[in-house]
Amino acid sequence: LPGMAEIEAELTQFRQLQKEVQRIQGLRQQALAQVNENEMVIQELGFLEEDAKVYKLIGPVLVQQDLVEVKANVSKRVDYIKGDVTRIDQQLAGAEKKIEEQRAKIAKMQQQGGVAKK
């Protein structure tokens, strides 16, 4: 039969897993915000005439860029970040699965020990 110390250790691990899920969710929100921001840039660039001058801030200097190249770069950036979101979603699913397994393990230990849930 599991003792209180063993159950407490499992609860500590459970809390750590919860923190990890929160951290991953934060990364996901950040990546989605970047996707939205870059998609807005693409939209804004779509309003420009083909011969419009576009500048990029590099350090303290504005450097002229080719509009077609800028559109391509921002589109690639969106694709890259969306790939990050997919990877983050997989991490999140894995972490949530671990939480569920941990929750079931704790519940089983509590039942075996006759310990009331907290």
C-alpha positions in Angstrom: 0.0 0.0 0.0 1.3 3.5 -0.9 2.1 5.8 1.9 1.5 9.5 2.2 5.1 10.3 1.3 4.8 8.4 -2.0 1.5 10.1 -2.8 3.0 13.5 -2.0 6.0 12.7 -4.3 3.5 11.9 -7.1 1.5 15.1 -6.5 4.8 17.1 -6.7 5.5 15.5 -10.0 1.9 16.2 -11.1 2.4 19.9 -10.2 5.6 20.1 -12.2 3.8 18.6 -15.2 1.1 21.2 -14.9 3.8 24.0 -14.9 5.3 22.5 -18.0 1.9 22.5 -19.8 1.4 26.1 -18.8 4.9 27.0 -20.2 4.2 25.2 -23.5 0.8 26.9 -23.8 2.6 30.3 -23.3 5.0 29.4 -26.2 2.0 28.4 -28.3 0.2 31.7 -27.7 3.4 33.6 -28.5 3.9 31.7 -31.8 0.2 32.3 -32.8 0.6 36.0 -32.0 3.6 36.1 -34.3 1.7 34.3 -37.1 -1.2 36.9 -36.8 1.3 39.8 -36.8 3.1 38.5 -39.9 -0.2 37.7 -41.7 -1.2 41.3 -41.1 2.1 42.5 -42.6 1.4 40.3 -45.7 -2.1 41.9 -45.9 -0.6 45.4 -45.6 2.0 44.7 -48.3 -0.8 43.6 -50.6 -2.2 47.1 -50.6 1.1 48.5 -52.0 1.7 49.3 -55.7 4.4 47.1 -57.3 6.8 50.0 -57.5 6.3 51.1 -53.9 9.4 51.5 -51.8 9.7 49.2 -48.8 12.2 49.6 -46.1 13.5 47.3 -43.4 14.9 48.5 -40.1 18.3 46.9 -39.6 19.8 48.2 -36.4 19.6 52.0 -36.5 19.4 52.1 -40.4 16.5 51.8 -42.8 17.5 49.7 -45.8 15.4 49.6 -49.0 14.1 46.2 -49.9 12.4 44.7 -53.0 8.7 44.4 -52.4 8.5 40.9 -54.0 11.4 39.7 -51.9 9.8 41.2 -48.7 6.5 39.4 -49.5 8.3 36.1 -50.0 10.4 36.5 -46.8 7.3 37.3 -44.7 5.4 34.3 -46.2 8.3 32.0 -45.5 8.4 33.4 -41.9 4.7 32.6 -41.5 5.2 29.0 -42.8 8.2 28.6 -40.4 6.2 29.8 -37.4 3.2 27.6 -38.3 5.6 24.7 -38.3 6.7 25.8 -34.8 3.0 25.8 -33.8 2.6 22.3 -35.0 5.7 21.1 -33.1 4.5 23.0 -30.0 1.0 21.3 -30.3 2.7 17.9 -30.4 4.7 18.8 -27.2 1.5 20.0 -25.6 -0.4 16.8 -26.4 2.5 14.8 -25.0 2.6 16.8 -21.8 -1.2 16.6 -21.4 -1.0 12.9 -21.8 1.6 12.6 -19.1 -0.6 14.7 -16.8 -3.6 12.3 -17.4 -1.3 9.3 -16.7 -0.1 11.0 -13.5 -3.6 11.9 -12.4 -4.7 8.2 -12.9 -1.6 7.0 -11.0 -2.4 9.3 -8.1 -6.1 8.3 -8.0 -5.1 4.6 -8.0 -2.7 5.2 -5.1 -5.3 7.1 -3.2 -7.8 4.3 -3.7 -5.3 1.6 -2.6 -4.3 3.6 0.5 -7.8 4.7 1.4 -6.6 8.3 1.4 -9.2 11.0 0.8 -8.5 13.2 -2.2 -7.2 16.7 -1.5 
